Amino acid sequence: MENNLLDWKEARQKSIVKVLGDFGVVPKKQTSKAAWYLSPLRTEKEASFCVTLYKNLWYDFGIAKGGNVIDLVMELKSCTAVDALRYLSSQTSFFFNPPVIKQTRRNSSIEVIKVKELQHPALIHYLKSRGISESTAKLFCKEVWYTHNGKTHFSIGLPNSLGGWELRNKFFKNSTAPKSYSSIRKGNEKLLLFEGMFDFLSLATLDLDLVCSSDSIVLNSLGFLKNSFQLLGNYEEINLYLDNDPAGRKAVHELKKYSIKDCSSVYKGFKDLNEKLMLHMQRF
């Protein structure tokens, strides 16, 4: 290996924040513990790419992928690990210095304390702001109360296949462990495949008969696409309602071996089905 290269341990100490800056990527928000970015690996409107400052690690929640600075350069430049090492060795970006964080005994995990019928006015109002029918949402979702960082919260909850919950309210987008895809299966021959909860609820609002006469899978993250492969071969037809972005198009390509119908043309010009539904509702 070339004499002027860093060793692997040294390379991993290059600051991810500084390397992203070299690529012209700056955080949308930052705290003492983490920096949040619009993902440099795909197109998105809400920052879901996180750099944990005290560990110098990154994670892209939209594609369920992360790692150290070498992994990131490999993704950004579509190159090998050795090429990433060469790049980091040639850059003058600063090395990582972990910030000093005051330790607390606060429990940041989410603990569900109550599940009930969906009825809180704030959640109903949030559903309406997203164009979702209250009666339709009540068919598939619950009102979930939980503790997080020592405080009690409530959200719209969609159960997943492992017993966890996808949680959404106006201020909070998260999930409980274990995280997985959500499935609504009744033995139908047609499957509807969605990327997120609100896309599923949008189609149910627009065409409840279609949703009720089909099975549905909500991935909750494209990272769970491969986990769902074991189920897809059971269907004669699979209708895809994935995001109109590079990650969504890549997922459509990965599903070509199945009997798929890409329905993204229905919301052409919009990021996803819910975005189109929201605009439609604003006009009336």
DRENSE-306269 format. One record per residue: residue number from 1; y, x, z of N, C-alpha, C in turn. Coordinates in steps of 0.1 Angstrom, whole numbers, plus 5000, padded with zeros to 4 digits. Layout:
N
(NUM; (Y; X; Z); (Y; X; Z); (Y; X; Z))
...
This chain:
284
(1; (4988; 5008; 5000); (5000; 5000; 5000); (5012; 5009; 5000))
(2; (5023; 5004; 4994); (5035; 5012; 4992); (5040; 5017; 5006))
(3; (5046; 5029; 5006); (5051; 5034; 5019); (5063; 5027; 5024))
(4; (5071; 5021; 5015); (5083; 5014; 5020); (5081; 5000; 5025))
(5; (5069; 4996; 5026); (5066; 4982; 5030); (5065; 4981; 5045))
(6; (5070; 4970; 5050); (5068; 4967; 5065); (5053; 4965; 5067))
(7; (5048; 4967; 5079); (5035; 4963; 5082); (5035; 4948; 5084))
(8; (5023; 4941; 5085); (5022; 4927; 5085); (5029; 4921; 5098))
(9; (5027; 4928; 5109); (5032; 4924; 5122); (5048; 4924; 5121))
(10; (5053; 4935; 5116); (5068; 4936; 5114); (5073; 4925; 5105))
(11; (5066; 4922; 5094); (5071; 4912; 5084); (5071; 4898; 5091))
(12; (5062; 4895; 5099); (5061; 4882; 5106); (5073; 4881; 5115))
(13; (5080; 4891; 5119); (5091; 4891; 5128); (5104; 4888; 5121))
(14; (5104; 4888; 5107); (5116; 4884; 5100); (5120; 4870; 5104))
(15; (5133; 4868; 5106); (5138; 4854; 5110); (5136; 4844; 5099))
(16; (5129; 4833; 5101); (5128; 4823; 5091); (5141; 4817; 5088))
(17; (5150; 4815; 5098); (5163; 4809; 5096); (5171; 4818; 5086))
(18; (5170; 4831; 5088); (5178; 4840; 5080); (5172; 4841; 5066))
(19; (5159; 4840; 5065); (5152; 4840; 5051); (5156; 4828; 5044))
(20; (5156; 4816; 5050); (5160; 4804; 5044); (5174; 4805; 5039))
(21; (5183; 4811; 5047); (5197; 4813; 5043); (5198; 4822; 5031))
(22; (5189; 4832; 5029); (5189; 4840; 5017); (5186; 4831; 5005))
(23; (5178; 4820; 5007); (5175; 4811; 4996); (5186; 4800; 4994))
(24; (5196; 4801; 5002); (5207; 4791; 5001); (5204; 4778; 5008))
(25; (5194; 4779; 5018); (5190; 4767; 5025); (5196; 4767; 5039))
(26; (5204; 4757; 5043); (5210; 4757; 5056); (5206; 4745; 5064))
(27; (5205; 4746; 5077); (5201; 4734; 5085); (5210; 4722; 5084))
(28; (5204; 4710; 5085); (5212; 4698; 5086); (5216; 4695; 5101))
(29; (5207; 4700; 5110); (5211; 4699; 5124); (5203; 4709; 5131))
(30; (5208; 4713; 5143); (5201; 4724; 5150); (5204; 4722; 5165))
(31; (5194; 4725; 5173); (5194; 4725; 5188); (5191; 4739; 5193))
(32; (5190; 4740; 5206); (5186; 4753; 5211); (5172; 4757; 5208))
(33; (5164; 4746; 5205); (5149; 4749; 5203); (5145; 4748; 5188))
(34; (5152; 4741; 5180); (5147; 4739; 5166); (5159; 4737; 5156))
(35; (5156; 4741; 5144); (5165; 4738; 5133); (5158; 4729; 5123))
(36; (5166; 4718; 5118); (5160; 4709; 5109); (5167; 4710; 5096))
(37; (5158; 4710; 5085); (5163; 4712; 5072); (5158; 4700; 5063))
(38; (5165; 4698; 5052); (5159; 4691; 5040); (5149; 4700; 5035))
(39; (5137; 4696; 5033); (5126; 4705; 5029); (5130; 4713; 5016))
(40; (5128; 4726; 5016); (5130; 4734; 5004); (5118; 4733; 4995))
(41; (5108; 4727; 4999); (5095; 4726; 4991); (5094; 4713; 4984))
(42; (5103; 4704; 4986); (5102; 4691; 4979); (5115; 4684; 4980))
(43; (5117; 4672; 4974); (5129; 4665; 4974); (5128; 4654; 4985))
(44; (5138; 4653; 4994); (5139; 4643; 5004); (5153; 4641; 5008))
(45; (5155; 4630; 5015); (5169; 4626; 5019); (5171; 4627; 5034))
(46; (5160; 4628; 5042); (5161; 4629; 5057); (5154; 4642; 5060))
(47; (5160; 4650; 5069); (5155; 4663; 5072); (5142; 4662; 5080))
(48; (5131; 4667; 5074); (5118; 4667; 5081); (5111; 4680; 5081))
(49; (5119; 4691; 5077); (5114; 4704; 5077); (5119; 4711; 5090))
(50; (5110; 4715; 5099); (5115; 4720; 5112); (5111; 4735; 5114))
(51; (5121; 4742; 5119); (5118; 4756; 5123); (5119; 4757; 5138))
(52; (5108; 4760; 5145); (5108; 4762; 5159); (5114; 4776; 5162))
(53; (5126; 4776; 5168); (5133; 4789; 5169); (5126; 4799; 5179))
(54; (5121; 4794; 5190); (5115; 4803; 5200); (5102; 4809; 5195))
(55; (5095; 4803; 5185); (5083; 4808; 5180); (5084; 4814; 5166))
(56; (5096; 4811; 5159); (5098; 4816; 5146); (5086; 4811; 5137))
(57; (5084; 4798; 5137); (5074; 4791; 5129); (5081; 4779; 5122))
(58; (5075; 4775; 5111); (5081; 4763; 5104); (5070; 4753; 5102))
(59; (5074; 4740; 5100); (5065; 4730; 5097); (5072; 4719; 5089))
(60; (5065; 4715; 5078); (5071; 4704; 5069); (5063; 4692; 5072))
(61; (5069; 4682; 5079); (5062; 4670; 5083); (5058; 4661; 5071))
(62; (5065; 4663; 5060); (5063; 4654; 5048); (5050; 4658; 5041))
(63; (5046; 4670; 5042); (5033; 4675; 5035); (5023; 4680; 5045))
(64; (5026; 4679; 5059); (5018; 4684; 5069); (5013; 4699; 5067))
(65; (5023; 4707; 5064); (5020; 4721; 5062); (5030; 4730; 5069))
(66; (5026; 4741; 5074); (5035; 4750; 5081); (5029; 4764; 5082))
(67; (5036; 4773; 5090); (5031; 4786; 5092); (5042; 4796; 5096))
(68; (5040; 4809; 5093); (5049; 4819; 5097); (5058; 4822; 5085))
(69; (5066; 4832; 5086); (5076; 4835; 5075); (5069; 4840; 5062))
(70; (5058; 4847; 5064); (5051; 4851; 5052); (5045; 4839; 5044))
(71; (5040; 4829; 5051); (5035; 4817; 5045); (5046; 4810; 5038))
(72; (5058; 4810; 5044); (5070; 4803; 5038); (5074; 4809; 5025))
(73; (5075; 4823; 5025); (5079; 4830; 5013); (5069; 4827; 5002))
(74; (5056; 4827; 5005); (5045; 4824; 4995); (5048; 4810; 4989))
(75; (5052; 4800; 4997); (5055; 4787; 4992); (5067; 4787; 4984))
(76; (5078; 4793; 4989); (5091; 4793; 4982); (5090; 4800; 4968))
(77; (5083; 4811; 4968); (5082; 4819; 4955); (5070; 4817; 4947))
(78; (5060; 4809; 4953); (5047; 4807; 4946); (5041; 4820; 4943))
(79; (5040; 4828; 4953); (5034; 4842; 4952); (5023; 4845; 4962))
(80; (5017; 4856; 4960); (5006; 4861; 4969); (5012; 4866; 4982))
(81; (5004; 4868; 4992); (5008; 4873; 5005); (5014; 4887; 5003))
(82; (5008; 4896; 4995); (5013; 4909; 4993); (5027; 4909; 4986))
(83; (5029; 4900; 4976); (5042; 4898; 4970); (5052; 4894; 4980))
(84; (5048; 4884; 4990); (5057; 4880; 5000); (5061; 4891; 5009))
(85; (5051; 4900; 5012); (5054; 4912; 5020); (5064; 4921; 5014))
(86; (5062; 4923; 5001); (5072; 4931; 4993); (5086; 4925; 4994))
(87; (5087; 4912; 4992); (5100; 4905; 4993); (5106; 4907; 5006))
(88; (5099; 4905; 5017); (5105; 4906; 5030); (5109; 4921; 5033))
(89; (5101; 4930; 5028); (5104; 4944; 5030); (5117; 4948; 5023))
(90; (5120; 4941; 5012); (5132; 4945; 5004); (5145; 4938; 5009))
(91; (5143; 4928; 5018); (5155; 4920; 5022); (5161; 4926; 5035))
(92; (5174; 4924; 5036); (5181; 4929; 5048); (5183; 4918; 5059))
(93; (5176; 4907; 5057); (5177; 4896; 5067); (5172; 4901; 5080))
(94; (5178; 4895; 5090); (5176; 4900; 5104); (5162; 4897; 5109))
(95; (5158; 4905; 5119); (5145; 4902; 5125); (5147; 4891; 5136))
(96; (5136; 4885; 5139); (5136; 4873; 5148); (5138; 4878; 5162))
(97; (5147; 4871; 5169); (5149; 4873; 5184); (5148; 4860; 5190))
(98; (5138; 4857; 5198); (5136; 4844; 5204); (5147; 4840; 5213))
(99; (5152; 4828; 5212); (5163; 4824; 5221); (5158; 4822; 5235))
(100; (5167; 4824; 5245); (5163; 4822; 5259); (5164; 4807; 5262))
(101; (5153; 4801; 5266); (5152; 4786; 5268); (5149; 4784; 5283))
(102; (5157; 4776; 5289); (5155; 4773; 5303); (5143; 4764; 5304))
(103; (5133; 4768; 5311); (5121; 4760; 5312); (5123; 4748; 5322))
(104; (5117; 4737; 5317); (5117; 4725; 5326); (5103; 4720; 5327))
(105; (5101; 4711; 5336); (5088; 4704; 5338); (5087; 4691; 5330))
(106; (5097; 4689; 5322); (5097; 4676; 5314); (5086; 4675; 5305))
(107; (5079; 4663; 5305); (5068; 4661; 5296); (5073; 4654; 5283))
(108; (5072; 4662; 5272); (5078; 4657; 5259); (5067; 4649; 5251))
(109; (5055; 4647; 5256); (5045; 4639; 5249); (5048; 4625; 5249))
(110; (5043; 4617; 5240); (5045; 4603; 5240); (5033; 4596; 5246))
(111; (5036; 4587; 5256); (5025; 4580; 5263); (5028; 4565; 5262))
(112; (5018; 4558; 5256); (5020; 4544; 5254); (5017; 4537; 5267))
(113; (5026; 4528; 5271); (5024; 4521; 5283); (5022; 4506; 5282))
(114; (5025; 4500; 5270); (5024; 4486; 5267); (5024; 4483; 5252))
(115; (5015; 4474; 5248); (5015; 4469; 5234); (5015; 4454; 5235))
(116; (5024; 4448; 5227); (5026; 4433; 5228); (5030; 4428; 5214))
(117; (5031; 4415; 5212); (5035; 4409; 5200); (5049; 4414; 5197))
(118; (5052; 4416; 5184); (5065; 4420; 5180); (5076; 4409; 5182))
(119; (5085; 4412; 5190); (5095; 4401; 5193); (5109; 4406; 5198))
(120; (5110; 4419; 5201); (5123; 4423; 5206); (5134; 4422; 5196))
(121; (5146; 4416; 5199); (5156; 4413; 5189); (5161; 4426; 5182))
(122; (5161; 4437; 5188); (5166; 4450; 5182); (5156; 4454; 5171))
(123; (5143; 4452; 5173); (5133; 4455; 5163); (5133; 4446; 5152))
(124; (5135; 4433; 5155); (5136; 4423; 5144); (5148; 4425; 5135))
(125; (5159; 4429; 5142); (5171; 4432; 5134); (5169; 4444; 5125))
(126; (5162; 4454; 5131); (5159; 4466; 5123); (5150; 4463; 5111))
(127; (5140; 4455; 5113); (5132; 4450; 5102); (5140; 4444; 5091))
(128; (5149; 4435; 5095); (5157; 4428; 5085); (5166; 4438; 5077))
(129; (5171; 4448; 5084); (5180; 4458; 5078); (5172; 4466; 5067))
(130; (5159; 4466; 5069); (5150; 4473; 5059); (5145; 4463; 5048))
(131; (5149; 4451; 5049); (5144; 4441; 5040); (5131; 4435; 5042))
(132; (5125; 4437; 5054); (5112; 4433; 5057); (5111; 4419; 5064))
(133; (5103; 4411; 5060); (5101; 4398; 5066); (5095; 4399; 5080))
(134; (5102; 4392; 5089); (5097; 4392; 5103); (5083; 4387; 5104))
(135; (5080; 4376; 5098); (5067; 4370; 5099); (5056; 4379; 5093))
(136; (5059; 4385; 5082); (5050; 4395; 5075); (5047; 4407; 5084))
(137; (5058; 4412; 5090); (5056; 4424; 5099); (5047; 4421; 5111))
(138; (5048; 4408; 5116); (5040; 4404; 5128); (5025; 4403; 5124))
(139; (5022; 4402; 5111); (5008; 4402; 5108); (5001; 4415; 5109))
(140; (5009; 4426; 5108); (5003; 4439; 5108); (5007; 4449; 5119))
(141; (5019; 4446; 5125); (5025; 4455; 5134); (5025; 4449; 5148))
(142; (5027; 4458; 5158); (5029; 4454; 5172); (5042; 4460; 5177))
(143; (5046; 4455; 5189); (5057; 4461; 5196); (5051; 4471; 5207))
(144; (5054; 4483; 5205); (5048; 4494; 5214); (5059; 4500; 5223))
(145; (5056; 4499; 5236); (5065; 4505; 5246); (5058; 4518; 5250))
(146; (5066; 4529; 5252); (5061; 4542; 5255); (5071; 4550; 5262))
(147; (5066; 4561; 5269); (5076; 4570; 5275); (5076; 4583; 5266))
(148; (5088; 4589; 5266); (5090; 4601; 5258); (5102; 4609; 5265))
(149; (5099; 4621; 5268); (5109; 4629; 5275); (5114; 4623; 5288))
(150; (5105; 4616; 5295); (5109; 4610; 5307); (5116; 4597; 5306))
(151; (5118; 4591; 5294); (5125; 4579; 5292); (5116; 4568; 5286))
(152; (5118; 4556; 5288); (5110; 4545; 5282); (5117; 4540; 5269))
(153; (5109; 4538; 5259); (5114; 4533; 5246); (5105; 4522; 5241))
(154; (5109; 4516; 5230); (5100; 4506; 5223); (5103; 4507; 5208))
(155; (5092; 4505; 5200); (5092; 4507; 5186); (5083; 4497; 5179))
(156; (5085; 4495; 5166); (5075; 4489; 5158); (5064; 4498; 5156))
(157; (5052; 4493; 5159); (5040; 4502; 5158); (5029; 4497; 5148))
(158; (5025; 4506; 5140); (5014; 4503; 5131); (5002; 4512; 5135))
(159; (4991; 4506; 5139); (4979; 4514; 5143); (4973; 4522; 5132))
(160; (4968; 4534; 5136); (4961; 4542; 5126); (4946; 4542; 5128))
(161; (4939; 4548; 5120); (4924; 4547; 5120); (4917; 4554; 5131))
(162; (4925; 4562; 5139); (4919; 4570; 5150); (4924; 4564; 5164))
(163; (4931; 4553; 5163); (4936; 4547; 5176); (4950; 4551; 5180))
(164; (4957; 4559; 5172); (4970; 4562; 5175); (4980; 4552; 5168))
(165; (4993; 4555; 5170); (5003; 4546; 5165); (5014; 4553; 5157))
(166; (5018; 4548; 5145); (5030; 4552; 5138); (5041; 4544; 5145))
(167; (5052; 4550; 5149); (5063; 4543; 5156); (5076; 4545; 5149))
(168; (5083; 4533; 5147); (5095; 4533; 5141); (5105; 4524; 5148))
(169; (5117; 4528; 5150); (5129; 4520; 5153); (5141; 4526; 5147))
(170; (5152; 4520; 5149); (5164; 4525; 5142); (5167; 4540; 5145))
(171; (5163; 4545; 5157); (5167; 4558; 5161); (5155; 4568; 5161))
(172; (5143; 4563; 5159); (5131; 4571; 5163); (5120; 4569; 5152))
(173; (5115; 4581; 5147); (5104; 4581; 5137); (5094; 4591; 5142))
(174; (5083; 4586; 5147); (5073; 4595; 5153); (5059; 4588; 5153))
(175; (5050; 4595; 5160); (5037; 4589; 5161); (5030; 4594; 5174))
(176; (5020; 4587; 5178); (5013; 4592; 5190); (5000; 4599; 5185))
(177; (4994; 4607; 5194); (4982; 4613; 5190); (4970; 4604; 5193))
(178; (4960; 4604; 5186); (4958; 4613; 5174); (4964; 4607; 5162))
(179; (4970; 4615; 5153); (4977; 4611; 5141); (4967; 4610; 5129))
(180; (4968; 4600; 5121); (4959; 4598; 5110); (4965; 4588; 5101))
(181; (4958; 4584; 5090); (4962; 4574; 5081); (4959; 4560; 5087))
(182; (4965; 4549; 5083); (4962; 4536; 5087); (4955; 4529; 5076))
(183; (4945; 4521; 5080); (4937; 4514; 5070); (4935; 4499; 5074))
(184; (4937; 4490; 5064); (4935; 4476; 5066); (4924; 4472; 5056))
(185; (4912; 4472; 5060); (4900; 4470; 5051); (4893; 4457; 5054))
(186; (4890; 4450; 5044); (4882; 4437; 5045); (4871; 4436; 5035))
(187; (4868; 4447; 5028); (4857; 4447; 5018); (4861; 4443; 5005))
(188; (4874; 4443; 5001); (4879; 4439; 4988); (4876; 4450; 4978))
(189; (4876; 4447; 4965); (4873; 4457; 4954); (4886; 4464; 4950))
(190; (4898; 4459; 4954); (4910; 4466; 4950); (4916; 4473; 4963))
(191; (4922; 4485; 4961); (4928; 4492; 4972); (4943; 4494; 4968))
(192; (4952; 4492; 4978); (4966; 4496; 4976); (4968; 4508; 4985))
(193; (4974; 4518; 4979); (4976; 4531; 4987); (4991; 4534; 4988))
(194; (4995; 4535; 5000); (5010; 4537; 5003); (5012; 4551; 5010))
(195; (5024; 4556; 5009); (5028; 4568; 5016); (5032; 4565; 5030))
(196; (5040; 4554; 5032); (5046; 4551; 5045); (5045; 4537; 5049))
(197; (5047; 4534; 5062); (5046; 4521; 5067); (5056; 4511; 5060))
(198; (5068; 4515; 5058); (5078; 4505; 5052); (5075; 4502; 5038))
(199; (5068; 4511; 5030); (5064; 4507; 5017); (5054; 4497; 5017))
(200; (5044; 4498; 5026); (5034; 4488; 5028); (5040; 4474; 5032))
(201; (5049; 4474; 5042); (5055; 4462; 5046); (5064; 4456; 5035))
(202; (5070; 4465; 5027); (5078; 4460; 5016); (5070; 4452; 5006))
(203; (5058; 4458; 5002); (5050; 4450; 4992); (5045; 4437; 4999))
(204; (5041; 4438; 5011); (5037; 4426; 5018); (5047; 4415; 5019))
(205; (5060; 4419; 5020); (5071; 4410; 5020); (5073; 4404; 5006))
(206; (5071; 4412; 4995); (5073; 4408; 4982); (5061; 4400; 4976))
(207; (5049; 4404; 4980); (5037; 4398; 4974); (5026; 4398; 4985))
(208; (5027; 4389; 4994); (5018; 4388; 5005); (5004; 4385; 5000))
(209; (5003; 4377; 4990); (4990; 4373; 4984); (4982; 4385; 4979))
(210; (4990; 4394; 4972); (4983; 4407; 4967); (4978; 4415; 4979))
(211; (4986; 4417; 4989); (4982; 4425; 5000); (4970; 4419; 5008))
(212; (4970; 4406; 5009); (4960; 4399; 5017); (4947; 4399; 5009))
(213; (4947; 4400; 4996); (4935; 4400; 4988); (4930; 4414; 4984))
(214; (4937; 4424; 4990); (4933; 4438; 4987); (4931; 4445; 5000))
(215; (4924; 4456; 5000); (4924; 4466; 5011); (4936; 4475; 5010))
(216; (4941; 4480; 5021); (4953; 4489; 5020); (4950; 4501; 5029))
(217; (4956; 4513; 5024); (4956; 4525; 5032); (4971; 4530; 5032))
(218; (4976; 4532; 5044); (4990; 4538; 5046); (4987; 4552; 5050))
(219; (4991; 4562; 5042); (4988; 4576; 5045); (4995; 4581; 5058))
(220; (5007; 4576; 5060); (5016; 4581; 5071); (5021; 4595; 5069))
(221; (5015; 4602; 5060); (5019; 4616; 5056); (5010; 4619; 5045))
(222; (5015; 4626; 5034); (5007; 4630; 5023); (4997; 4640; 5028))
(223; (4999; 4646; 5039); (4989; 4656; 5045); (4976; 4649; 5047))
(224; (4975; 4636; 5048); (4963; 4629; 5051); (4956; 4624; 5038))
(225; (4961; 4627; 5027); (4956; 4623; 5014); (4941; 4627; 5013))
(226; (4938; 4639; 5015); (4924; 4644; 5013); (4915; 4637; 5023))
(227; (4920; 4634; 5035); (4912; 4627; 5045); (4907; 4613; 5040))
(228; (4916; 4607; 5031); (4912; 4594; 5026); (4903; 4594; 5014))
(229; (4900; 4606; 5009); (4892; 4607; 4997); (4878; 4600; 4999))
(230; (4873; 4602; 5011); (4859; 4596; 5014); (4859; 4581; 5012))
(231; (4870; 4574; 5012); (4870; 4560; 5011); (4873; 4555; 4997))
(232; (4880; 4563; 4989); (4885; 4559; 4976); (4874; 4556; 4966))
(233; (4863; 4562; 4967); (4853; 4560; 4957); (4846; 4546; 4958))
(234; (4849; 4539; 4969); (4844; 4525; 4971); (4851; 4514; 4963))
(235; (4862; 4518; 4956); (4870; 4508; 4950); (4870; 4508; 4935))
(236; (4870; 4496; 4928); (4870; 4496; 4914); (4884; 4498; 4908))
(237; (4894; 4495; 4916); (4908; 4498; 4912); (4917; 4502; 4924))
(238; (4925; 4512; 4922); (4934; 4517; 4933); (4948; 4517; 4927))
(239; (4957; 4509; 4934); (4971; 4508; 4930); (4979; 4518; 4939))
(240; (4986; 4527; 4933); (4994; 4537; 4940); (5008; 4533; 4942))
(241; (5013; 4533; 4954); (5028; 4531; 4957); (5033; 4543; 4964))
(242; (5033; 4554; 4958); (5038; 4567; 4964); (5052; 4570; 4960))
(243; (5059; 4579; 4967); (5073; 4582; 4965); (5075; 4587; 4951))
(244; (5087; 4584; 4946); (5091; 4590; 4933); (5098; 4604; 4935))
(245; (5089; 4613; 4939); (5094; 4627; 4942); (5083; 4637; 4938))
(246; (5086; 4650; 4937); (5076; 4659; 4933); (5063; 4658; 4941))
(247; (5064; 4656; 4954); (5052; 4655; 4962); (5044; 4643; 4959))
(248; (5051; 4632; 4956); (5044; 4620; 4953); (5037; 4621; 4939))
(249; (5044; 4627; 4929); (5038; 4629; 4916); (5026; 4639; 4917))
(250; (5027; 4649; 4925); (5015; 4658; 4927); (5003; 4650; 4933))
(251; (5006; 4641; 4942); (4995; 4633; 4948); (4988; 4624; 4938))
(252; (4997; 4618; 4929); (4991; 4610; 4918); (4982; 4618; 4909))
(253; (4986; 4631; 4906); (4977; 4640; 4898); (4964; 4642; 4905))
(254; (4964; 4644; 4918); (4952; 4647; 4926); (4943; 4635; 4926))
(255; (4948; 4624; 4923); (4940; 4611; 4924); (4935; 4607; 4910))
(256; (4937; 4615; 4900); (4933; 4611; 4886); (4919; 4609; 4884))
(257; (4910; 4615; 4893); (4896; 4613; 4891); (4891; 4599; 4896))
(258; (4900; 4591; 4902); (4897; 4578; 4906); (4902; 4568; 4897))
(259; (4898; 4555; 4898); (4903; 4544; 4889); (4917; 4540; 4894))
(260; (4927; 4548; 4891); (4940; 4545; 4897); (4950; 4538; 4887))
(261; (4959; 4531; 4893); (4971; 4525; 4885); (4983; 4529; 4893))
(262; (4991; 4538; 4887); (5004; 4543; 4893); (5014; 4532; 4891))
(263; (5018; 4526; 4903); (5028; 4515; 4903); (5042; 4519; 4905))
(264; (5045; 4532; 4905); (5058; 4537; 4908); (5069; 4533; 4898))
(265; (5064; 4528; 4886); (5074; 4523; 4876); (5081; 4511; 4881))
(266; (5075; 4504; 4890); (5080; 4491; 4896); (5094; 4494; 4903))
(267; (5095; 4506; 4909); (5107; 4510; 4916); (5113; 4523; 4910))
(268; (5112; 4524; 4897); (5118; 4535; 4890); (5133; 4537; 4893))
(269; (5137; 4549; 4895); (5151; 4551; 4898); (5154; 4551; 4913))
(270; (5143; 4547; 4921); (5145; 4547; 4936); (5135; 4557; 4942))
(271; (5137; 4561; 4954); (5128; 4571; 4961); (5115; 4564; 4963))
(272; (5115; 4551; 4968); (5103; 4544; 4971); (5105; 4529; 4970))
(273; (5095; 4522; 4973); (5096; 4507; 4971); (5105; 4501; 4981))
(274; (5106; 4506; 4994); (5115; 4501; 5004); (5129; 4503; 5000))
(275; (5133; 4514; 4994); (5146; 4517; 4990); (5151; 4506; 4980))
(276; (5142; 4503; 4970); (5145; 4493; 4960); (5147; 4479; 4967))
(277; (5138; 4476; 4976); (5138; 4463; 4983); (5151; 4462; 4991))
(278; (5156; 4472; 4998); (5168; 4472; 5006); (5180; 4469; 4997))
(279; (5181; 4475; 4985); (5192; 4473; 4976); (5192; 4459; 4971))
(280; (5180; 4454; 4968); (5178; 4440; 4963); (5183; 4430; 4973))
(281; (5180; 4433; 4986); (5184; 4423; 4997); (5199; 4424; 4999))
(282; (5205; 4435; 4996); (5220; 4436; 4998); (5228; 4428; 4988))
(283; (5221; 4425; 4977); (5228; 4418; 4966); (5228; 4403; 4968))
(284; (5220; 4398; 4979); (5219; 4384; 4981); (5224; 4380; 4995))
